[in-house]
Amino acid sequence: MTTQPSPSVPPHPIVTWSNSAQDAMEGDLVTALAYGTPAGGCVVIPVSPTGLVDRDAGTVGVTTSLAFNGKLFNILRDPRVTMAYHTRQHGFSSVPDFVLAQGRADVPLKPSPEVLATLAPRVERFLGEVPTGTFWDWILKDYFNNRVVIDIAVHRVVSWPEPHGAGQPDVAGADLPGVPESQAAPAKGTEPRVDTRKVAGQVGKLEHQLVGYRGADGFPVVVPVRVTGRSEHGLLLSCPAGLLPPGARRAGLTAHSFGPQAIGLANRVCTGWLEVDGDQVVYAPHTTSGFAAPPIKSVQTFFNGVFAKQGWRKAQREGTLAKLAELKARQ
């Protein structure tokens, strides 16, 4: 399947990106989706886009279940999002590039049977065969039947020739904006609000680590980092020179790992405060959440179905779709 711009998305100049960027977009098993928060921060979460990209239309895409709808509120408030194609692990591409695709997301609130039907071969290619039968059809019903494809009209593609963001980037589409100014400190202060020793241990065990922040033009920027230690002020990070802007700002940190077909997923997602002063980079986590799934496909699939059922029932009880529709109508 290729993504197609939704009729509700205004026409946009088609961005033509490089072959190596296209290869990463088509082949990455797990990427990172970044979106803004009302307070001017950023959240970065691992996703499996199953190669959703339409180069001719200038779009990329990602699927999500309406049962897991927390991110949709933020994306409907501010549709500027970024996909970071940051690891070729267990995927179908071997190019070294670190690729950011920044664009505006269109969020459909009703699943399309035609779109869902075309997703099946993509899901099986990237994530393996989906179990079937009376029990599995029931347990996975809400996980698959309430799924939508978010189309992202690409505004800019930034590609670094090295996997950790080193080297001179290639930019397709809109020119890069200037350096974002520092943000005002949160009312509750900038110091860590969770146990940094515990978070450092959790993040340090996970292979892929990323920080996201709001760029000067409002689009999220995602960069690779490594947690190298901790202090009373937060986690100590290392990052290739020039990727993080100097100053202080709200930022999101995510760390994740996964096996073939995205089995054995583990992640840690934080929001917090980032301070950059020369080579000194300190991240103070304010919130943290995450999970670790056992590396057994049937168990992971079962819990995907269970959590989707719980999330869908909660959404129905709380009138979540009506609230999302109201937000969408304001766009």
Buried (B, 14 or more C-beta within 10 A) or exposed (E): BEBBBBEEBEEBEBBEBBEBBBBBBBBBBBBBBBBBBEEBBBBBBBBBBBBBBBBEBBBBBBBBBBBBBEBBBBBBBBBBBBBBBBBBBBBBBEBBBBBBBBBBBBBBBEBEEEBBEEBEEBBEEBBBEBBEEEEBEEBBBBBBBBBBBBBBBBBBBBBBBEBBBBBEBBBBBBEBEEEBEEBEEBEEEBBBBBEBEEBBEBBBEBEBBBBBBBBEBEBBBBBBBEBEEBEEBBBBBBBBEEBBBEBBBBBBBBBBBBBBBBBBBBBBBBBBBBBBEEEEBBBBBBEBEBEBBEBEBEEBBBBBBBBBBEBBEEBEEEEBBEBBEEBBEEE
